Amino acid sequence: MFEVLVYMFENYVEANIKPDHNTLAQELFEAGFDSNDINGAFEWFNSLETMADATGKETFPDSFATRIYSAEETNKIDIEGLSFLMFLKQSNIINSALHEVILDRAMALPQEEVGIDEIRWTVLMALRKLGRTQDFLFAEDAMFSDEAPTFH
């Protein structure tokens, strides 16, 4: 399913192309994706949109509380992915609410383990959904660069 999400993001979301549900499903099927993965990707994106819309309306200040990851989260998401999320939060690229959205969407991925690549793509999708272009570009640069991002 993750491959379908990335394909949809690269070919439709990022290009701001919005075909209807049936057309998109047919195009994805013709591209060689399994119908179960396609349906799972649609559900995943719909949940991301719902959660991101609610998060985007947040008006209260971000919490300084320390987030303790559950055993399920640390078993599924590798340390590099969790570290990347903490980096984004400490850098004020994401707030606590968006951090939770990203964690929820990572945990919703069907694979047994979620690595840094899946976390990075999930962050990109969430930031793009919220229209946070500068943060999106920063995250995209961090994602595709082998060097650590630099703040100016």
N, C-alpha and C positions, 0 to 999 in steps of 0.2 A: 504494500500500500504506500510506503514512503516514496517509492519511485514515482507513483502516480501524483502524489502531492508536489514533488519537485517539478515534474513535467508540467503540471497545471500552472504552477507558479511562474515558471520560466516562459511558458508559451501563451498564457492567458492573463494572469493577474498582473505580472510586471509590464506586459504590453497593453494593459487596460482593455482587453478584449473580453466581452461578456456575452458569449453565446448562451442560448437557452439550455436548460438542464439536459433535455433529450439530445440535442445536437452535440453538446459537449461529451455526453456519455458515449454516443456513437463514434465520435472522433477518437476518443480515448480507446475504445474497443478496437477500432480499426488500426490504431497505433500499436496494438498488441497487448494491451493491459487486460487483466482478468476482470470480469464484471463484479466479483466480490470486492476486489481492491478498489475499483472505481466507486462503488457505492460507499465503501468505507471512507474513501478520500472525501466524497461529498459530505458525509456526516461529520468528518473531522473538521473540514473547512467551515461548515455551518456552525458548529460549536465554537470555533475560533472567532467567527464573526460576532456571534451573540455575546461571548465573553469579552471580546475586545471593545465592542460598542459600550458595554456596561463599564468597563475599565476606563475608557476614554472620557467618561462623564464624571470621573472622580474629582472632587474638589477639595478634599481634606488633605492635610500635609502627610507626607510619607512617614512611616513609622521608623523609629530607630531600634526596634526590637530585633533580636537575633533570630533568624529562621533556622530551626533545627529540622533537618531532613528525616523523614520516616525511614524505617528499614526497607520498605517497598521501594521508595525513591532511590536510596543508595544502592540497592540491589539491581535496579533496572538502569539507572543513569550512571555512566562512568564518572570517575573523579574529575577528568578533564572537562566534561560537560558541565558538571556542577561548579567547578572553578570558574569557567567562562561566565556562567550566570552570576556568580558572586562578583566577578570583575565588572560586569555590566551594571550591576546594582550599585556597587561602590563608586562607580564612575558617573552615576546618575543618568545612565542611558536608559535604564528601565527603573520603574518604581516597584514597590512591594506588590501592588495589585497586578501589574503586568508580569512580574516574576512568577506569581501564582498561576496566571493564565498559561505562561510558557511551560511551567512544570506540569500543569494539568494536561496540556496538549502532548507533551513528551510522554507522559504516563499512558496516554490514550493510544499511542502508536502500538501496533500489534506485535512488533518484534520483542524478543526476550530482553535484549540489551539495547540501550540508546547511547550512542557515542556523541562525541563533539560535533561531528558533521550534522547529525539529526538536530541537535540543540541549536546549532548556528542557523540552520534552515528555518527552524521553528521561530527563532528570534526574528529573522528577516521577514517572515510571513506576518508575524504579529505587528512589527513596527510599520510595515507597509500598509497593513489594514488600518492602522491608526493614522496614517498619513504623515508620519513623522519622518520626513524625507532626510533631514540632516542626520538623525540618529540611524536611519536605515542605511545611509551611505557609509557612516562610520562602521556599523556592524558588518556591512558587505565588505568593506576594506579589511576589517579584522578577519573576516571569514576566508578571504582568498589570498591573504598575505601570509607568508611564512614568518614574518617578523612581528614582534609585539607592536600593537598600535601605540602611537605617540600622541600625547595631548599637547596642544599649543596654547 
